[in-house]
Amino acid sequence: MASSHSSTPLLRSTNRGQGRVYHKECGPSPPRLRTICSLPDVCPKEPTGRNLLCIPEGEGRDLCNGPSVVAEHNQWTVFSSKVNLPAALNDPRLAKRESDFFTKTWGLDFTETEVMPSFYLPIITRDHFGAYLQEMSQREQIHERCRTICPNKDDVDSVSSITTNYDKSRSELDQVPKVFMKPDFALEDPATFNSVLPWSHFHSAGGKSRDVASSKLLQEKLSHYLDVVEVSIAQQISLRSEAFFHAMSSQHELQDRLQETQKAVAVLRSRTVAIDRVMCQGPLWALRSALTRNNCVKLHNKLKLMAAVHQTQPTVQLLLSTLEFVGALELIATTKEVLQQELQGVHCFRHLGSQLCELEKLIDKMMVEEFSMYACTNLSRNLKEEPQVLEKERLESLVFGLLRQRKLDFLDIYSDEMIIAAKAIVAQCVADSLMDIEQIDTEVITKLADQMRLMTFPQWFELLKTIFECFLLFLQRIKATLNVIRNVVLEVLASNQKNLLLAESSSRASVLEAPQGPALTQGQAELAYLTHEGLFISDALNEVRQQDSQLCVQDPRSTVSSRMQPGVIETADSPAASEGSTIPEQNFLSSENMMPTEPELNRVIHNIQELLYMASDVSHDRCVKVLTARAKDGSLERLSSAEFVSLSQAVEAFARDTEEVCNRRSVSLRGALQSQANRFVHRFHEERKNKLGLLLDNERWKQAEVPAEFQDLVNSIADGRITLPERKNSGPDDRKPAEFLLVSGQKYAVVGTVLLLIRIFLEYCHCVNDIPSIATDMLTRLSDLLKHFNSRSCQLVLGAGALQVVGLKTITTKNLALASRCLQLVVHYIPIIRAHFETKLQPKQFSVLRHFDHITKDYNDHIAEISAKLVAIMDSVFEKVLSKYEVKAPMPSACFRNICKQMAKMHEAIFELLPEEQTQMLFLRINASFKTHLKRQLARLGVVNDGGPQHGLVVADVAFYTENIQALKSLERLDLNMAEIWEQKR
């Protein structure tokens, strides 16, 4: 058989009479010939040179382009098709085109759309073939030139023969009318019939003989047309005779091979029957028996599972009777899961699912009511009873059940019961206190606030301490209960995290083992072979492997749950399923999917801590109501310092204790105490300010004796104890009062008001020690007190207010020096007071300490004014005396003797009051004033240091003055520098 014409040389024929000799041309590829088209045929033959048919152009295409039925050829593709879809749709031989060609098959919605070019195929343009065309164009030109110069003789003869036959056939076929060649030729059509048989010729004039001649002529013409067509058909058949003969021979050979194949198949079937009888029927029967037994076991397990499910409701009732809520919920959940997975569609259990849902809702209500009852019982029982947590197992069971059902609002129930219990604690404490007080008639006075206001402060204070103690026990009980609840939640959270880690590890392990694939047992492979309905056994084995891998990757929490709960109903596939329902253990691990998520559990833990904070706030709020009820009539403002300090200490101790229990700093009680403290501080300050004002108004500004207790007070301050000493009841003190107050080795001559002022600001410091929260307010009040002392003493001494208030005749230098020394004593203690208050303030409150700086400046200015006043007194004396001074004998003059006398009186008045340094500084300033007035007087008198008589008299007076001043105590080494009285010579 000839191969494809594209790779096999053409067979050439040479006509020698009737015999035809074929030879294969092995030379170069044949030259290009004009394609001779033919009509499409069913069985084209091999494209040889002899079989080329000459037919009119445009009637068909070359036969050599189509595939051969007989000859071997390459695999047929869509590109080998002779008629494409557009050609079939545009066939001119069809009388009427089928416009609904697509809509009949693809629906009315079909629309022709442009097919988008593929993104995976490159766009080919002519530029891609540019290099090839340029290379082959020269070769083609050379080839065409050579073929023109020396053509092939056989090709010329063949072409001429084909052309001649084609022209002859074309001329003969042209004689046949075109109407016979139409695709829609049909004699039924009248027009066609009339054109083929023109009846007009038969009915024309000429008679019968003429009609007979016309009919004979028409018959001969039609016969001629038939002969032409038959000859053309015979010629076409002769051209394809070899292909027909080849097809028939191939058909016979195919039949022979089919018979051989039939015999081989019969032999194979007989052998297969023998193999099936000998080797397969027995093993298959064994496998069927094993499968039947496995099905029976499954059925038996299913029946046992049904029996266990049937006992679910009685078991749940039994568990609920013993308050085993978790076990009942676990049993219900497991039963519902079994009904959905294992017993789905069982008619006898069709209503059990809804019954279990209703039972689960009932259990939810029971748990909420039971928890509310437990909270009420636990919080309302005697606070001094033990243990702090009532029925711990019952509480844990309730919390587990509520968490499992996602009833996360159970803490709100506990919060409501806690508020009710807190109110009851106050009422019970008041009632217990009133039982020992006969003066208060509870039948007449029914309100708790009125009853508490009728109590004395000691009675009310004892009641307050009892309330504090009860609330402390109350908070400890709440904390213990919430710790149990928190431990349960933490246990659930830890379990969830552990299961999550197990799931992740198992999933990673399954991913690592997945490429290897799980190994199949022989039984699994046999079952897969028996039950598989596909075409290939390998597909069945792959399905079994996939099922095994899914079982390995499934959530391990169910495995952990089944291990943790051996009593829960097992599945029907388990051969060890229990015969009846058993009570499940109280373990939450069997239903992790029902448990809250990790964020929800963390929120519950946060709510537990917030509930403890709320308990602390509620306790403080109830105590605030007790405090405000007592303070409504102002009784707390009238407390003594010791009583208020004891109240403050009790409140502060309770606040610290609750802070230790709850780890929360509640501010309500401290705020109420601060409000009362502000009122107390205001009253405290006003009392002492009024007291200080009365003392100053009655002060005669004389040196007072210092009692021993004040000296001890000053000594304790020097030792660092900024507080009032404890009063001693050891009897009267036999120590005599001292003349001066010794402070850090210095003597201070003071008045009685200053001694009481020291005690007053120590009371302020002592109050701050006891109530640190009022430090800023107390500091402000103390600074106001010190300012009041400074301003009032200035008015009384420097302003001479004491003349009218006390009735003093005059303000002496001794009064001024004593006031200055008292002010210096206060200035000495201001830094000590500042340092003490600084330890009681927060760093952000240090700005209020600037008040002490302002006070110190005011006091120093006041002291300087007193010193200036003393100098001014002597300055007026000098001006008055020296204005009458005359330089004449006798010496010393009366003027200088008077001045020395006044200086001695000044020294006598201030020497024992002021320290030596201040006395020297004061006399230096007085001496400077004396020298100024003396110099001015000498200048007016015209006395100069020329060594004359007047100069000598002045020198004698000055020497007398210097001798008297230096004779005064502590002024011996005072440098008077009297040479400055003389004007310097220019």
Secondary structure, 3 states (H helix, E strand, C coil): CCCCCCCCCCEEEEEECCEEEEEECCCCCCCCCCCCCECCCCCCCCCCCCCCCCCCCCCCECHHHCCCCCCCCCCCCHHHCCCCHHHHHCCCCCCCCCCCCCHHHHCCCCCCCCCCCCCCCCCCCHHHHHHHHHHHHHHHHHHHHHHHHCCCHHHHHHHHHHHHHHHHHHHHHHHCCHHHHCCCCCCCCHHHHHHHCCCCCCCCCCHHHHHHHHHHHHHHHHHHHHHHHHHHHHHHHHHCHHHHHHHHHHHHHHHHHHHHHHHHHHHHHHHHHHHHHHHHHHHHHHHHHHHHHHHHHHHHHHHHHHHHHHCHHHHHHHHHHCCCHHHHHHHHHHHHHHHHHCCCCCHHHCCHHHHHHHHHHHHHHHHHHHHHHHHHHHHHCCCCCCCCCCCHHHHHHHHHHHHHCCCCCHHHHHHHHHHHHHHHHHHHHHHHHHCCCCCCCCCCCCCHHHHHHCCCHHHHHHHHHHHHHHHHHHHHHHHHHHHHHHHHHHHHHHHHHHHHHHHHHHHHHHHHHCCCCCCCCHHHHHHHHHHCCCCCHHHHHHHHHHHHHHHHHCCCHHHHHHHHCCCCCCCCCCCCCCCCCCCCCCCHHHHCCCCCCHHHHHHHHHHHHHHHHHHHHHHHHHHHHHHHHHHCCCCCCCCCHHHHHHHHHHHHHHHHHHHHHHCCCCCHHHHHHHHHHHHHHHHHHHHHHHHHHHHHHCCCCCCCCECHHHHHHHHHHHCCCCCCCCCCCCCCCCCCCECCEEECCEEECCCHHHHHHHHHHHHHHHHHHHCHHHHHHHHHHHHHHHHHHHHHHHHHCCCCCHHHHCCCCCCCHHHHHHHHHHHHHHHHHHHHHHHHHHHHCCHHHHHHHHHHHHHHHHHHHHHHHHHHHHHHHHHHHHHHHHCCCCCCCCCCCHHHHHHHHHHHHHHHHHCCCCCHHHHHHHHHHHHHHHHHHHHHHHHHHCCCCCCCHHHHHHHHHHHHHHHHHHCCCCCCCCCCCHHHHCCCCC
